[in-house]
Amino acid sequence: MFHPLKLILMPVLLDYSLGLDDSIELTVSVGDSALMGCVFQSAEEKHVTKVDWMFSSGERVKDDFVLFYYANISVPVGRFQNRARLVGDISHHDGSLLLQNVEEADQGTYTCEIRFKMESLVFKKAVVLHVLPEEPTELMVHVGDSTQMGCVFQSTEEKHVTRVDWMFLPGERAKEEIVLRYYPKLNASKGYPQNWGRFQNRVNLVGDISHNDGSIRLQGVKESDGGNYTCSIHLGNLTFRKTIVLHVILKEPRTLVTPAALIPEILGGNQLVTIVGIICTTILLLPVLILIVKRTHRNKSSVTSTTLVRSLENTNKAHPEKHIYSSITTQEVIDEEESSGKPEATYMTMHPVRPSLRSAPPSGPLDNKSVGGMPKSEQAF
């Protein structure tokens, strides 16, 4: 009895350890959905009795329950309520989990366990979920430009996309319009998606449908294109939806930028008022300043002239002119010199007359009067 029991337990331990090593990774953004597959491949008919999904963040010792399935009832647990549901076909050994509105705290390891009726074998599979920051759900684009709107359904399993729909709602009370519709089976022969109305020839499917990517590109954006765009990716009875809000900006006419136009942007309101006030005050006080400068200059000129005159007077008093001596030879002296044979010198003292600083003497040509009773022609200096 010991050996048969050993043979029965070995497969259980082997499958359990293989499940731990066979983990896969999945990356999603905050707010998106994640499909984590858990499918047991078997050629035999097996009846699934229980499915458990556990979560481990790596920080806690004990794992948290995400969802459990028993007796045809699926129950999400804890903070995963209303966000986690079993989407696999249990009759085909598929216990895949869909996690919607992914949060940052959802990052961690998710472990699936499938148990079968009348068997001790447990199938186990682990999925490591990486959560990225939320992608922008609102886009802003200028009129005439192009924009790309992403719509990717992240999944660990290769699910065949059955349909992709893009719908447009311009306003709350407006009627929803079809932007693009794509059926892989029907469009296999045509080779392109179908679009209608005003979006015709302006919308292209740029995503890879084989990887659950239904992204589109809108070209030649118009002002009327602003609104809500909703993408729906259908995988059989499973649907993934995402809504993007598009804001259209009108292009402003180009204007010449001058330094005067940049002043209000560079300076604040209070600084601009202060500068204007200083300029106005300067303009008003400028004539007064000019008058004060002129008066000051006149006073300085008058003081300088008076000082110069006084300096000259003091100089003249301190340094009187020297007497000028000149010898004058008269006729009598000449006669006496001839009779005596000895020349004699006669000297005459001349005192210079200082001109008055206030009233100058009239000037005129020298007359022919004699100096010292002598004719002008006989004067010698």
C-alpha positions as CSV (number, residue, x, y, z in Angstrom):
1,M,0.0,0.0,0.0
2,F,2.9,2.3,0.6
3,H,4.3,2.3,-2.9
4,P,1.0,3.0,-4.8
5,L,0.3,5.9,-2.4
6,K,3.8,7.3,-3.2
7,L,3.1,7.0,-7.0
8,I,-0.2,9.0,-6.6
9,L,1.3,11.8,-4.6
10,M,4.3,12.4,-6.9
11,P,2.3,13.8,-9.8
12,V,0.6,16.2,-7.4
13,L,3.8,17.6,-6.1
14,L,5.3,17.7,-9.6
15,D,2.4,19.7,-11.1
16,Y,2.4,22.1,-8.1
17,S,6.1,22.9,-8.4
18,L,5.8,23.3,-12.2
19,G,3.0,25.8,-11.7
20,L,5.1,28.0,-9.4
21,D,8.0,28.1,-12.0
22,D,5.7,28.7,-14.9
23,S,4.6,32.3,-14.0
24,I,4.0,34.9,-16.7
25,E,4.1,38.7,-16.6
26,L,1.5,41.3,-17.6
27,T,1.8,45.1,-17.7
28,V,-1.2,47.4,-17.6
29,S,-1.9,51.1,-16.8
30,V,-4.0,52.4,-14.0
31,G,-7.7,52.5,-15.0
32,D,-7.4,49.8,-17.7
33,S,-8.5,46.1,-17.5
34,A,-6.3,43.0,-17.3
35,L,-7.2,39.5,-18.4
36,M,-5.2,36.9,-16.5
37,G,-5.6,33.5,-18.0
38,C,-5.8,30.2,-16.1
39,V,-6.5,27.3,-18.4
40,F,-5.7,23.6,-17.7
41,Q,-5.0,21.8,-21.0
42,S,-6.1,18.2,-20.9
43,A,-7.5,15.7,-23.4
44,E,-9.5,14.0,-20.7
45,E,-12.9,15.0,-19.5
46,K,-12.5,16.5,-16.1
47,H,-15.0,18.2,-13.9
48,V,-13.8,21.4,-12.1
49,T,-15.1,21.7,-8.6
50,K,-13.2,24.7,-7.2
51,V,-11.3,27.7,-8.5
52,D,-9.4,30.1,-6.2
53,W,-7.5,33.3,-7.1
54,M,-5.1,34.7,-4.5
55,F,-3.1,37.9,-4.4
56,S,0.3,38.6,-2.9
57,S,1.9,42.1,-2.9
58,G,5.2,40.7,-1.5
59,E,4.9,42.9,1.6
60,R,2.4,40.7,3.5
61,V,3.1,37.2,4.8
62,K,-0.5,36.0,4.2
63,D,-2.1,36.1,0.8
64,D,-5.4,37.8,0.1
65,F,-8.4,36.2,-1.6
66,V,-9.4,37.9,-4.9
67,L,-12.2,35.5,-6.0
68,F,-13.3,31.9,-5.4
69,Y,-15.6,29.7,-7.4
70,Y,-17.5,26.8,-5.9
71,A,-20.7,24.9,-6.8
72,N,-21.2,27.1,-9.9
73,I,-21.0,30.3,-7.9
74,S,-18.3,32.9,-8.4
75,V,-17.7,35.3,-5.5
76,P,-15.2,38.2,-5.5
77,V,-13.8,39.1,-2.1
78,G,-12.5,42.3,-0.3
79,R,-11.4,45.3,-2.2
80,F,-11.7,43.3,-5.5
81,Q,-15.5,43.3,-5.3
82,N,-17.2,44.8,-8.3
83,R,-13.8,44.8,-10.1
84,A,-13.0,41.1,-10.5
85,R,-15.0,38.4,-12.2
86,L,-14.5,34.9,-13.6
87,V,-14.7,35.1,-17.4
88,G,-13.3,31.6,-18.4
89,D,-15.4,28.7,-19.5
90,I,-15.3,26.3,-16.5
91,S,-16.6,23.4,-18.6
92,H,-13.4,23.7,-20.7
93,H,-11.1,24.0,-17.6
94,D,-10.8,27.7,-18.0
95,G,-10.7,29.8,-14.8
96,S,-9.4,33.1,-16.3
97,L,-9.9,36.3,-14.3
98,L,-10.8,39.7,-15.5
99,L,-9.7,42.6,-13.3
100,Q,-11.2,46.0,-14.2
101,N,-10.2,49.5,-13.3
102,V,-6.8,48.5,-12.2
103,E,-5.3,50.4,-9.3
104,E,-1.7,51.0,-8.3
105,A,-2.2,48.8,-5.2
106,D,-3.1,45.9,-7.5
107,Q,0.5,45.4,-8.5
108,G,1.8,42.0,-7.3
109,T,1.5,38.2,-8.0
110,Y,-1.9,36.6,-8.7
111,T,-2.1,32.8,-8.2
112,C,-4.8,30.6,-9.7
113,E,-5.7,27.2,-8.3
114,I,-8.0,24.7,-10.1
115,R,-9.2,21.6,-8.4
116,F,-11.0,18.7,-10.0
117,K,-13.7,16.3,-8.9
118,M,-12.5,13.0,-7.4
119,E,-8.9,14.0,-7.9
120,S,-6.2,15.3,-5.6
121,L,-4.4,17.0,-8.5
122,V,-4.3,20.8,-8.2
123,F,-3.4,22.9,-11.2
124,K,-1.7,26.1,-10.2
125,K,-0.6,29.1,-12.3
126,A,0.9,32.5,-11.3
127,V,0.7,35.9,-13.1
128,V,2.9,38.8,-12.1
129,L,1.0,42.1,-12.7
130,H,2.9,45.3,-13.3
131,V,0.9,48.6,-13.0
132,L,2.0,51.7,-14.8
133,P,0.7,55.3,-14.2
134,E,-2.6,56.2,-15.8
135,E,-2.5,57.1,-19.5
136,P,-4.1,60.4,-20.4
137,T,-7.8,60.0,-21.1
138,E,-8.1,63.6,-22.4
139,L,-6.3,64.7,-25.6
140,M,-5.8,68.3,-26.9
141,V,-5.1,68.8,-30.6
142,H,-5.1,71.8,-32.9
143,V,-7.4,72.1,-35.9
144,G,-5.8,70.5,-39.0
145,D,-3.4,68.3,-37.0
146,S,-3.6,64.5,-36.5
147,T,-4.0,62.5,-33.2
148,Q,-3.8,58.9,-32.2
149,M,-6.2,57.4,-29.7
150,G,-5.1,54.2,-28.0
151,C,-7.2,51.2,-27.1
152,V,-5.4,48.1,-26.0
153,F,-6.8,45.1,-24.1
154,Q,-4.0,43.5,-22.1
155,S,-4.3,39.8,-21.7
156,T,-2.0,36.8,-20.9
157,E,-4.1,34.6,-23.2
158,E,-4.3,34.7,-27.0
159,K,-7.9,35.6,-27.4
160,H,-9.3,36.2,-30.9
161,V,-10.8,39.6,-31.4
162,T,-14.3,39.3,-32.8
163,R,-15.1,43.0,-33.3
164,V,-13.7,46.5,-32.8
165,D,-16.0,49.5,-32.5
166,W,-15.3,53.2,-32.2
167,M,-18.2,55.5,-31.4
168,F,-18.3,59.4,-31.2
169,L,-20.6,61.5,-29.0
170,P,-20.2,65.2,-29.6
171,G,-22.4,66.3,-26.7
172,E,-24.7,65.1,-24.0
173,R,-27.9,65.5,-26.0
174,A,-26.4,64.6,-29.4
175,K,-26.8,61.4,-31.2
176,E,-23.9,58.9,-31.1
177,E,-22.1,58.4,-34.4
178,I,-20.1,55.5,-35.8
179,V,-16.4,56.4,-36.3
180,L,-15.1,52.9,-37.3
181,R,-16.2,49.3,-37.2
182,Y,-14.0,46.3,-37.8
183,Y,-15.0,42.6,-38.1
184,P,-11.9,40.4,-38.5
185,K,-13.8,37.6,-40.3
186,L,-15.8,39.8,-42.6
187,N,-13.0,42.2,-43.3
188,A,-10.5,39.4,-44.1
189,S,-11.4,39.6,-47.7
190,K,-11.6,43.4,-47.9
191,G,-8.5,44.0,-45.9
192,Y,-9.5,47.3,-44.3
193,P,-12.0,48.5,-41.6
194,Q,-15.1,50.4,-42.4
195,N,-15.9,54.0,-41.4
196,W,-18.9,56.1,-42.1
197,G,-20.1,59.7,-42.3
198,R,-17.8,62.6,-41.8
199,F,-15.0,60.4,-40.5
200,Q,-14.7,58.6,-43.8
201,N,-11.2,58.7,-45.3
202,R,-9.9,60.4,-42.1
203,V,-9.8,57.5,-39.6
204,N,-7.3,54.6,-39.9
205,L,-6.9,51.5,-37.7
206,V,-3.3,51.5,-36.6
207,G,-3.4,48.9,-33.8
208,D,-2.4,45.3,-34.1
209,I,-5.6,43.3,-33.8
210,S,-3.7,40.0,-33.2
211,H,-2.5,41.6,-29.9
212,N,-5.9,43.0,-29.0
213,D,-4.8,46.5,-30.1
214,G,-7.6,48.6,-31.7
215,S,-5.9,52.0,-31.7
216,I,-6.9,54.5,-34.4
217,R,-5.5,57.7,-35.9
218,L,-7.7,60.7,-36.8
219,Q,-6.3,62.9,-39.5
220,G,-7.3,66.5,-40.4
221,V,-9.0,67.3,-37.1
222,K,-11.9,69.7,-37.4
223,E,-13.5,71.9,-34.8
224,S,-16.6,69.7,-34.8
225,D,-14.5,66.6,-33.9
226,G,-14.3,67.6,-30.2
227,G,-16.2,65.1,-28.0
228,N,-16.1,61.7,-26.4
229,Y,-14.7,58.7,-28.4
230,T,-15.5,55.2,-27.0
231,C,-13.6,52.1,-28.1
232,S,-15.0,48.6,-27.6
233,I,-12.9,45.5,-28.2
234,H,-15.0,42.3,-28.2
235,L,-13.4,38.9,-27.5
236,G,-16.4,36.5,-27.8
237,N,-18.7,37.3,-25.0
238,L,-16.0,39.5,-23.3
239,T,-15.9,43.3,-24.0
240,F,-13.3,45.8,-23.1
241,R,-14.2,49.5,-23.3
242,K,-12.3,52.7,-23.1
243,T,-13.4,56.4,-23.5
244,I,-11.2,59.2,-24.6
245,V,-12.2,62.9,-24.5
246,L,-10.8,65.0,-27.4
247,H,-10.5,68.8,-27.1
248,V,-10.0,70.7,-30.3
249,I,-8.0,74.0,-30.1
250,L,-8.4,76.7,-32.7
251,K,-5.1,78.0,-34.2
252,E,-4.5,81.6,-33.2
253,P,-3.4,84.0,-36.0
254,R,0.3,84.8,-35.8
255,T,1.0,88.4,-34.6
256,L,4.2,90.4,-34.6
257,V,5.7,90.3,-31.2
258,T,7.2,93.7,-30.2
259,P,9.1,94.6,-27.0
260,A,6.1,96.8,-25.9
261,A,3.8,93.8,-26.2
262,L,6.1,91.7,-24.1
263,I,6.3,94.3,-21.2
264,P,2.9,93.2,-19.6
265,E,4.0,89.6,-19.7
266,I,7.5,90.2,-18.2
267,L,6.3,92.7,-15.6
268,G,3.5,92.3,-13.2
269,G,0.6,94.7,-12.9
270,N,2.0,96.6,-9.8
271,Q,5.5,96.9,-11.3
272,L,4.0,98.4,-14.6
273,V,2.0,101.0,-12.7
274,T,5.0,102.0,-10.7
275,I,7.2,102.5,-13.8
276,V,4.5,104.5,-15.5
277,G,4.1,106.7,-12.4
278,I,7.8,107.4,-12.3
279,I,7.9,108.3,-16.0
280,C,5.0,110.7,-15.6
281,T,6.5,112.4,-12.5
282,T,9.8,112.8,-14.3
283,I,8.1,114.5,-17.3
284,L,6.2,116.9,-15.0
285,L,9.2,117.9,-13.0
286,L,11.6,118.2,-15.9
287,P,11.0,121.9,-16.6
288,V,11.5,122.7,-12.9
289,L,14.7,120.8,-12.8
290,I,16.0,122.6,-15.9
291,L,15.1,126.1,-14.4
292,I,16.9,125.1,-11.2
293,V,20.0,124.0,-13.1
294,K,20.1,127.3,-15.1
295,R,19.8,129.5,-12.0
296,T,22.5,127.5,-10.3
297,H,24.8,127.9,-13.3
298,R,24.2,131.7,-13.4
299,N,25.0,132.0,-9.7
300,K,28.2,130.0,-10.1
301,S,29.2,132.2,-13.1
302,S,28.6,135.5,-11.1
303,V,30.6,134.3,-8.1
304,T,33.4,133.1,-10.4
305,S,33.6,136.6,-12.1
306,T,33.6,138.5,-8.8
307,T,36.3,136.3,-7.5
308,L,38.4,136.7,-10.6
309,V,38.2,140.6,-10.4
310,R,39.1,140.6,-6.8
311,S,42.0,138.3,-7.4
312,L,43.3,140.7,-10.1
313,E,43.0,143.7,-7.9
314,N,44.9,142.0,-5.1
315,T,47.6,141.0,-7.5
316,N,48.0,144.5,-8.9
317,K,48.3,145.9,-5.4
318,A,50.8,143.3,-4.3
319,H,53.0,143.7,-7.4
320,P,53.1,147.4,-8.5
321,E,54.8,148.1,-11.8
322,K,58.4,149.2,-11.8
323,H,59.4,152.7,-12.8
324,I,60.5,153.1,-16.3
325,Y,63.6,155.1,-16.9
326,S,64.4,156.6,-20.3
327,S,67.2,158.8,-21.4
328,I,66.2,161.8,-23.5
329,T,68.8,163.9,-25.3
330,T,67.9,167.6,-25.7
331,Q,69.4,170.2,-28.0
332,E,71.0,172.1,-25.1
333,V,72.6,169.0,-23.8
334,I,74.0,168.3,-27.2
335,D,75.5,171.8,-27.5
336,E,77.1,171.5,-24.1
337,E,78.5,168.1,-24.9
338,E,80.0,169.5,-28.0
339,S,81.6,172.4,-26.2
340,S,82.9,170.4,-23.3
341,G,83.6,167.2,-25.1
342,K,82.0,165.1,-22.4
343,P,78.5,163.6,-22.8
344,E,76.1,163.8,-20.0
345,A,73.0,161.7,-19.5
346,T,69.7,163.2,-18.4
347,Y,67.1,160.8,-16.9
348,M,63.4,161.3,-16.7
349,T,61.1,159.4,-14.4
350,M,57.7,158.2,-15.8
351,H,54.9,156.9,-13.6
352,P,52.5,154.5,-15.2
353,V,48.8,155.2,-14.8
354,R,46.7,152.2,-13.8
355,P,43.5,151.9,-15.8
356,S,40.3,151.8,-13.8
357,L,38.5,148.4,-13.8
358,R,35.1,150.0,-13.8
359,S,35.7,152.8,-16.3
360,A,38.5,152.6,-18.9
361,P,40.1,155.8,-20.2
362,P,39.2,156.8,-23.7
363,S,41.8,155.7,-26.2
364,G,43.0,157.8,-29.1
365,P,46.0,158.3,-31.4
366,L,49.0,160.1,-30.0
367,D,49.1,163.7,-30.9
368,N,52.1,165.6,-32.0
369,K,52.4,167.5,-28.8
370,S,55.9,167.5,-27.3
371,V,56.8,165.5,-24.3
372,G,58.6,167.7,-21.8
373,G,58.6,170.6,-24.2
374,M,60.2,168.6,-26.9
375,P,58.9,167.8,-30.4
376,K,57.8,164.2,-31.0
377,S,60.4,163.7,-33.6
378,E,63.1,164.4,-31.1
379,Q,61.8,161.9,-28.4
380,A,63.9,158.9,-27.8
381,F,63.0,156.1,-25.5
